[in-house]
Amino acid sequence: MTVIANRLRRLKKATAASPSRLQEKITSLAQNRSRILTGKQTSASLDFEQAQQLSPGLFLFESYFSAEYQHGDEFLEANDTNRFKFFSKNILPGMENCVFIDTETTGLAGGSGTLIFLFGIARVIEQQLVLKQFLITQYSCEATMLEYVIKEFRPDDCLFSYNGKSFDLPLLETRLRMHRMNHDLRQYEHMDLLHYMRRAFRDHWPDIRLCTVERRFLNFHRKDDMPGHMAPQAWFALLRYQRVEPIQAVLKHHSQDIVSLLFIAGKIQDLYYNPSMYSASVTAIANYWNSQDRADLAIDVLTRFVTHKTILPGECLRLLASLYRQQQNWTCAVRIWQQLAEKRCAQSLENLAKYYEHREKNYQQALTYARLMLPLVCDTTEVDYRIARLQGKLSRLCVVTKKHKMHVSSLNQGETSPCMLPLSMSS
């Protein structure tokens, strides 16, 4: 209690010694809070070039990219409807319903405390990419911005984003709900390109950030780019100190993010048909095709990879054999299993044992493969059961075979069973 009393005494002395300083801080905080909430000073001092002011504190920036625009190694005119049919059959001619979206927010935590201060939406119109960026300079303008954003969507739109399923769209739904706006974003078909790129390159690249994908996949290298994590700081600098230069850098960064989405989406079809050309994970992409009930494409991807490689990972061969088994192509499946069995693959030995037991009814061959599994598995319970079952089948088969041979031998020697004699002879 003595320690607490001393601390309280010191705090009272410090407060009494400098009441004016404390009052100055309170006044300063109140002014900052008023300026941020109202945004009057900020919006009055801003003068964005080539920007349309939709309402006080809300600006629209429009950019146009012609068919000759080059982004890395690709030209905009190379992206056509056929490339985007990979994602959905609902893609309209000219990609008119392909919408590319991205947001810049005050943080990455999500929830009610995170605000969208910059929303970008782009679509292809008459063979050129039209990009619209909605920027707010006041907290109170977010609802107005969202009203304009909602008007940009059409009922048949297909959305493209990067990590949008986990961040952008859930946050947009939260902000719409907070402003009491009824607009169901789940009505739109949504393609999150991060999932496609992660599946293909997760085991080959150090990370799957958008800037990494741009460099490695598009061969696009940004110059004088502001890192994305600095965007909230730039917006707060705009609100507090009316600094326009940082937010202009954010607009440039945000614009390049959205344009990259179109070019990444345009190359994913080729990536998933020819993964080995991009040094991607062939097994992961083959699994994707198999999950889409396209085992034929999965086999095609793997076989083309096999023809170009002298040494293949066991995972690829096991998957290829599994696909052949699904299609009842036992000849190719057994050939791969035997190749893997030579490398002491327990799974392939088990598949061979099953094949010879249930398909070929060659119990001796199945028993041979089952016995080879014993030193390769930790728990031999199932293997022991299989061996015992095969031995039982072999023993029963031997008894039947022996009886059959005896019967055939007796027939060959001319012996006739008494039950088969004519009635006159038996009497």
C-alpha positions as CSV (number, residue, x, y, z in Angstrom):
1,M,0.0,0.0,0.0
2,T,2.9,2.3,0.7
3,V,4.3,1.9,-2.8
4,I,0.9,2.7,-4.4
5,A,0.4,5.7,-2.2
6,N,3.8,7.1,-3.3
7,R,3.0,6.6,-6.9
8,L,-0.3,8.4,-6.6
9,R,1.4,11.3,-4.8
10,R,4.0,11.7,-7.6
11,L,1.3,11.6,-10.3
12,K,-0.7,14.4,-8.5
13,K,2.4,16.5,-8.2
14,A,3.2,16.0,-11.9
15,T,-0.4,17.0,-12.9
16,A,-0.4,20.0,-10.7
17,A,2.9,21.2,-12.0
18,S,1.9,21.4,-15.6
19,P,-1.9,21.9,-16.0
20,S,-1.4,24.2,-19.0
21,R,0.6,21.5,-20.9
22,L,-2.0,18.9,-20.2
23,Q,-4.7,21.3,-21.4
24,E,-2.8,21.9,-24.6
25,K,-2.6,18.2,-25.4
26,I,-6.3,17.8,-24.8
27,T,-7.1,20.7,-27.1
28,S,-4.8,19.3,-29.8
29,L,-6.4,15.9,-29.6
30,A,-9.8,17.4,-29.9
31,Q,-8.9,19.4,-32.9
32,N,-7.3,16.4,-34.7
33,R,-10.4,14.3,-33.9
34,S,-12.7,17.0,-35.3
35,R,-10.6,17.5,-38.4
36,I,-10.5,13.7,-39.1
37,L,-14.2,13.2,-38.6
38,T,-15.4,16.1,-40.6
39,G,-12.7,16.1,-43.2
40,K,-13.4,19.7,-44.1
41,Q,-9.9,21.0,-44.1
42,T,-8.6,18.0,-46.1
43,S,-11.2,18.0,-48.8
44,A,-10.9,21.8,-49.3
45,S,-7.2,21.7,-49.8
46,L,-7.0,18.8,-52.2
47,D,-6.5,19.4,-55.9
48,F,-6.2,16.1,-57.8
49,E,-5.4,16.4,-61.5
50,Q,-7.6,14.4,-63.9
51,A,-9.9,13.4,-61.1
52,Q,-13.7,13.8,-61.0
53,Q,-15.1,14.9,-57.7
54,L,-18.4,12.9,-57.3
55,S,-19.2,14.5,-53.9
56,P,-17.4,16.3,-51.1
57,G,-14.6,14.0,-50.1
58,L,-15.1,11.4,-52.9
59,F,-13.0,11.3,-56.0
60,L,-13.1,9.1,-59.1
61,F,-10.0,8.4,-61.1
62,E,-10.5,6.7,-64.5
63,S,-7.7,5.1,-66.6
64,Y,-7.8,3.5,-70.0
65,F,-5.5,0.8,-71.4
66,S,-5.7,0.2,-75.2
67,A,-5.3,-3.2,-76.9
68,E,-1.6,-2.4,-77.6
69,Y,-0.8,-2.0,-73.9
70,Q,2.0,-4.3,-72.8
71,H,2.3,-5.6,-69.3
72,G,5.5,-7.6,-68.9
73,D,5.7,-10.1,-71.8
74,E,2.0,-9.9,-72.6
75,F,-0.2,-7.6,-74.7
76,L,-3.7,-6.7,-73.7
77,E,-5.1,-7.8,-77.1
78,A,-3.8,-11.4,-76.5
79,N,-6.4,-11.8,-73.7
80,D,-9.6,-13.1,-75.3
81,T,-12.7,-14.9,-74.3
82,N,-11.3,-18.3,-75.0
83,R,-8.6,-17.9,-72.4
84,F,-11.2,-16.9,-69.8
85,K,-13.6,-19.8,-70.6
86,F,-11.2,-21.8,-68.4
87,F,-12.7,-20.3,-65.3
88,S,-16.4,-20.4,-66.2
89,K,-18.7,-21.1,-69.1
90,N,-20.6,-17.9,-68.2
91,I,-17.9,-15.6,-69.6
92,L,-19.5,-13.5,-72.3
93,P,-17.9,-12.7,-75.7
94,G,-15.4,-9.9,-75.4
95,M,-15.1,-10.6,-71.6
96,E,-17.6,-7.8,-70.9
97,N,-18.7,-9.5,-67.7
98,C,-15.2,-10.0,-66.4
99,V,-14.7,-7.6,-63.5
100,F,-11.3,-7.2,-61.7
101,I,-11.5,-5.7,-58.2
102,D,-9.1,-4.7,-55.5
103,T,-9.3,-2.6,-52.3
104,E,-6.9,-0.5,-50.2
105,T,-7.9,-0.4,-46.5
106,T,-6.8,1.1,-43.2
107,G,-5.5,-2.2,-42.0
108,L,-5.5,-6.0,-42.6
109,A,-7.3,-7.0,-39.4
110,G,-10.8,-6.8,-41.0
111,G,-13.9,-6.4,-39.0
112,S,-15.8,-3.2,-38.2
113,G,-12.6,-1.2,-37.4
114,T,-11.1,-1.5,-40.9
115,L,-12.3,1.0,-43.5
116,I,-12.1,0.9,-47.3
117,F,-10.6,4.2,-48.5
118,L,-9.8,3.1,-52.1
119,F,-11.8,0.7,-54.2
120,G,-10.8,-0.2,-57.8
121,I,-12.9,-2.0,-60.4
122,A,-11.9,-2.7,-64.0
123,R,-13.6,-4.3,-67.0
124,V,-12.9,-4.7,-70.7
125,I,-15.1,-2.4,-72.8
126,E,-14.7,-2.4,-76.6
127,Q,-11.3,-4.1,-76.5
128,Q,-9.8,-1.7,-74.0
129,L,-9.5,-2.0,-70.2
130,V,-11.4,0.7,-68.3
131,L,-10.3,1.1,-64.7
132,K,-12.2,3.2,-62.1
133,Q,-10.7,4.0,-58.7
134,F,-12.9,5.5,-56.0
135,L,-11.0,7.4,-53.3
136,I,-12.4,8.9,-50.2
137,T,-10.8,11.7,-48.2
138,Q,-13.2,11.6,-45.3
139,Y,-14.4,8.9,-43.0
140,S,-18.0,9.9,-43.6
141,C,-17.8,9.4,-47.3
142,E,-17.4,5.6,-47.3
143,A,-21.2,5.0,-47.5
144,T,-21.4,7.2,-50.6
145,M,-18.4,5.5,-52.2
146,L,-20.0,2.1,-51.6
147,E,-23.2,3.3,-53.3
148,Y,-21.2,4.2,-56.4
149,V,-19.3,0.9,-56.3
150,I,-22.5,-1.2,-56.1
151,K,-23.8,0.6,-59.3
152,E,-20.7,-0.7,-61.2
153,F,-21.7,-4.4,-60.7
154,R,-24.0,-6.2,-63.1
155,P,-26.1,-9.3,-62.3
156,D,-24.0,-11.6,-64.7
157,D,-20.6,-10.3,-63.6
158,C,-17.7,-12.8,-62.9
159,L,-15.3,-11.3,-60.3
160,F,-11.6,-11.7,-60.3
161,S,-9.4,-10.8,-57.4
162,Y,-6.2,-11.8,-55.6
163,N,-7.0,-13.0,-52.1
164,G,-10.4,-11.6,-52.5
165,K,-12.3,-14.6,-51.1
166,S,-10.4,-14.3,-47.8
167,F,-10.1,-10.5,-47.4
168,D,-11.6,-8.1,-50.0
169,L,-15.1,-9.5,-50.4
170,P,-15.7,-10.4,-46.7
171,L,-14.6,-6.9,-45.8
172,L,-16.8,-5.3,-48.4
173,E,-19.8,-7.3,-47.1
174,T,-19.0,-6.1,-43.6
175,R,-18.9,-2.4,-44.7
176,L,-22.1,-2.8,-46.6
177,R,-23.8,-4.3,-43.6
178,M,-22.6,-1.6,-41.3
179,H,-24.0,1.1,-43.6
180,R,-27.3,-0.9,-43.9
181,M,-26.9,-1.6,-47.6
182,N,-28.5,-4.8,-48.9
183,H,-26.4,-6.2,-51.7
184,D,-25.6,-9.9,-51.8
185,L,-22.1,-10.3,-53.2
186,R,-22.5,-14.1,-53.2
187,Q,-24.6,-13.9,-56.3
188,Y,-21.5,-13.3,-58.4
189,E,-19.2,-16.0,-59.6
190,H,-15.8,-15.3,-58.0
191,M,-12.4,-16.4,-59.1
192,D,-9.6,-15.8,-56.5
193,L,-6.4,-16.0,-58.6
194,L,-4.3,-16.5,-55.4
195,H,-5.7,-20.1,-55.1
196,Y,-4.8,-21.0,-58.7
197,M,-1.2,-19.6,-58.3
198,R,-0.7,-21.1,-54.9
199,R,-1.7,-24.5,-56.1
200,A,0.8,-24.3,-59.0
201,F,3.8,-22.7,-57.3
202,R,3.5,-23.3,-53.6
203,D,6.4,-25.8,-53.6
204,H,8.5,-23.9,-56.0
205,W,8.5,-20.2,-55.1
206,P,9.5,-18.6,-51.8
207,D,6.1,-16.9,-51.6
208,I,2.9,-16.3,-53.7
209,R,2.6,-12.5,-53.2
210,L,1.3,-10.5,-56.1
211,C,4.6,-8.8,-56.7
212,T,6.3,-12.2,-56.9
213,V,3.8,-13.5,-59.3
214,E,4.3,-10.4,-61.5
215,R,8.0,-10.9,-61.7
216,R,8.1,-14.7,-62.1
217,F,5.0,-15.3,-64.1
218,L,4.4,-12.1,-66.1
219,N,8.0,-10.9,-66.2
220,F,6.7,-7.5,-65.1
221,H,8.9,-5.4,-62.8
222,R,7.6,-2.4,-61.1
223,K,9.6,0.8,-60.9
224,D,9.5,3.3,-58.0
225,D,6.6,1.4,-56.5
226,M,5.2,2.1,-53.0
227,P,4.9,-1.1,-50.9
228,G,1.3,-2.1,-50.2
229,H,1.7,-2.1,-46.5
230,M,2.5,1.7,-46.6
231,A,-0.9,2.5,-48.1
232,P,-2.7,3.1,-44.8
233,Q,0.1,5.5,-43.7
234,A,-0.3,7.5,-47.0
235,W,-4.0,7.8,-46.5
236,F,-3.6,9.0,-42.9
237,A,-1.0,11.5,-44.0
238,L,-3.6,12.8,-46.5
239,L,-6.2,13.2,-43.8
240,R,-4.0,14.8,-41.1
241,Y,-1.4,16.8,-43.1
242,Q,-3.1,17.2,-46.6
243,R,-0.1,15.4,-48.2
244,V,-1.2,14.4,-51.7
245,E,2.1,12.9,-53.0
246,P,1.9,9.6,-51.0
247,I,-1.7,8.9,-51.9
248,Q,-0.8,9.4,-55.6
249,A,1.8,6.7,-55.2
250,V,-0.9,4.5,-53.7
251,L,-3.1,5.1,-56.7
252,K,-0.4,4.1,-59.0
253,H,0.4,0.9,-57.0
254,H,-3.3,0.1,-56.8
255,S,-3.8,0.6,-60.5
256,Q,-0.9,-1.8,-61.3
257,D,-2.4,-4.4,-58.9
258,I,-5.7,-4.5,-60.8
259,V,-4.1,-4.5,-64.3
260,S,-2.0,-7.4,-63.3
261,L,-5.1,-9.4,-62.4
262,L,-6.2,-9.4,-66.0
263,F,-2.9,-10.6,-67.3
264,I,-2.5,-13.3,-64.6
265,A,-6.0,-14.6,-65.4
266,G,-5.2,-14.6,-69.1
267,K,-2.2,-16.9,-68.6
268,I,-3.6,-19.4,-66.1
269,Q,-5.3,-21.5,-68.8
270,D,-1.9,-22.1,-70.5
271,L,-0.3,-22.7,-67.1
272,Y,-2.8,-25.4,-66.2
273,Y,-2.6,-27.1,-69.6
274,N,1.2,-27.0,-69.8
275,P,2.5,-26.8,-66.2
276,S,5.9,-28.2,-67.0
277,M,6.6,-25.2,-69.3
278,Y,6.3,-22.9,-66.2
279,S,8.1,-25.2,-63.8
280,A,4.9,-25.6,-61.8
281,S,3.7,-28.4,-59.7
282,V,2.5,-31.0,-62.2
283,T,1.1,-33.3,-59.5
284,A,-0.9,-30.5,-57.9
285,I,-2.4,-29.4,-61.3
286,A,-3.2,-33.0,-62.2
287,N,-5.0,-33.3,-58.9
288,Y,-7.0,-30.2,-59.8
289,W,-8.1,-31.7,-63.1
290,N,-9.0,-34.9,-61.4
291,S,-11.1,-33.0,-58.8
292,Q,-12.9,-31.4,-61.8
293,D,-13.8,-34.8,-63.2
294,R,-11.3,-34.4,-66.0
295,A,-9.1,-37.4,-65.5
296,D,-8.3,-37.3,-69.2
297,L,-6.6,-33.9,-68.8
298,A,-4.9,-35.0,-65.6
299,I,-3.4,-38.0,-67.5
300,D,-2.4,-35.8,-70.4
301,V,-0.6,-33.3,-68.1
302,L,1.3,-36.2,-66.4
303,T,2.2,-38.1,-69.5
304,R,3.6,-35.1,-71.3
305,F,5.6,-34.4,-68.2
306,V,6.8,-38.0,-68.2
307,T,8.0,-37.8,-71.8
308,H,10.3,-34.8,-71.0
309,K,11.8,-36.2,-67.8
310,T,14.2,-39.0,-67.4
311,I,13.9,-39.2,-63.6
312,L,10.3,-38.8,-62.3
313,P,9.2,-38.2,-58.7
314,G,7.4,-41.1,-57.2
315,E,4.4,-38.9,-56.4
316,C,3.8,-38.3,-60.1
317,L,4.0,-41.9,-61.0
318,R,1.7,-43.0,-58.2
319,L,-0.9,-40.4,-59.3
320,L,-0.6,-41.5,-62.9
321,A,-1.1,-45.1,-62.0
322,S,-4.1,-44.2,-59.8
323,L,-5.7,-42.4,-62.8
324,Y,-5.1,-45.3,-65.0
325,R,-6.8,-47.6,-62.4
326,Q,-9.8,-45.2,-62.4
327,Q,-10.1,-45.7,-66.2
328,Q,-9.6,-49.5,-65.9
329,N,-6.4,-49.3,-67.9
330,W,-4.8,-52.1,-65.9
331,T,-1.9,-52.6,-68.3
332,C,-0.5,-49.1,-67.8
333,A,-1.3,-49.1,-64.1
334,V,0.5,-52.4,-63.5
335,R,3.5,-51.3,-65.5
336,I,4.0,-48.2,-63.3
337,W,3.3,-50.2,-60.1
338,Q,6.0,-52.7,-61.0
339,Q,8.4,-49.8,-61.8
340,L,7.8,-48.3,-58.4
341,A,7.9,-51.7,-56.7
342,E,11.5,-52.1,-57.8
343,K,12.2,-49.0,-55.7
344,R,10.6,-50.6,-52.7
345,C,7.4,-48.6,-52.7
346,A,5.1,-50.2,-50.2
347,Q,1.9,-48.6,-51.7
348,S,2.7,-50.0,-55.2
349,L,3.4,-53.4,-53.7
350,E,0.1,-53.3,-52.0
351,N,-1.7,-52.3,-55.3
352,L,0.1,-55.2,-57.1
353,A,-1.0,-57.7,-54.4
354,K,-4.6,-56.5,-54.7
355,Y,-4.5,-56.6,-58.5
356,Y,-3.2,-60.2,-58.7
357,E,-5.5,-61.4,-55.9
358,H,-8.8,-59.8,-57.1
359,R,-8.3,-59.3,-60.9
360,E,-5.9,-62.0,-62.0
361,K,-6.7,-64.6,-59.3
362,N,-3.0,-65.3,-59.2
363,Y,-2.7,-65.9,-55.4
364,Q,0.9,-67.0,-55.6
365,Q,2.0,-63.8,-57.3
366,A,-0.1,-61.8,-54.9
367,L,1.5,-63.6,-51.9
368,T,4.9,-62.7,-53.2
369,Y,4.2,-59.0,-53.4
370,A,2.5,-59.1,-50.0
371,R,5.6,-60.7,-48.4
372,L,7.8,-58.0,-49.9
373,M,5.8,-55.4,-48.0
374,L,6.7,-56.7,-44.5
375,P,10.0,-54.9,-44.1
376,L,8.6,-51.7,-45.5
377,V,5.7,-51.0,-43.1
378,C,5.7,-50.2,-39.4
379,D,2.4,-51.9,-38.6
380,T,2.2,-55.3,-40.2
381,T,-1.3,-56.2,-39.0
382,E,-3.0,-55.7,-42.3
383,V,-0.2,-57.3,-44.2
384,D,-0.2,-60.3,-42.0
385,Y,-3.9,-60.6,-42.4
386,R,-3.5,-60.4,-46.2
387,I,-0.8,-63.0,-46.2
388,A,-2.9,-65.4,-44.1
389,R,-5.9,-64.9,-46.4
390,L,-3.8,-65.6,-49.5
391,Q,-2.3,-68.7,-47.9
392,G,-5.8,-70.0,-47.1
393,K,-6.9,-69.4,-50.6
394,L,-3.8,-71.2,-51.9
395,S,-4.3,-74.2,-49.6
396,R,-8.0,-74.5,-50.6
397,L,-7.0,-74.1,-54.3
398,C,-4.4,-76.9,-53.8
399,V,-7.0,-79.2,-52.4
400,V,-9.5,-78.5,-55.2
401,T,-6.7,-78.9,-57.8
402,K,-5.6,-82.3,-56.2
403,K,-9.2,-83.6,-56.3
404,H,-9.6,-82.5,-59.8
405,K,-6.4,-84.2,-60.9
406,M,-7.4,-87.4,-59.2
407,H,-10.8,-87.4,-60.9
408,V,-9.2,-86.7,-64.3
409,S,-6.7,-89.5,-63.7
410,S,-9.4,-91.9,-62.8
411,L,-11.3,-91.1,-66.0
412,N,-8.2,-91.6,-68.0
413,Q,-7.6,-95.0,-66.5
414,G,-11.1,-96.1,-67.5
415,E,-12.4,-96.4,-64.0
416,T,-16.1,-95.8,-63.6
417,S,-17.9,-94.8,-60.5
418,P,-20.5,-97.3,-59.3
419,C,-23.1,-94.6,-59.2
420,M,-22.6,-93.9,-62.9
421,L,-23.1,-97.6,-64.0
422,P,-26.3,-98.5,-65.9
423,L,-29.2,-99.9,-63.8
424,S,-28.9,-103.4,-65.3
425,M,-25.1,-103.7,-64.5
426,S,-25.5,-102.3,-60.9
427,S,-28.2,-104.9,-60.2
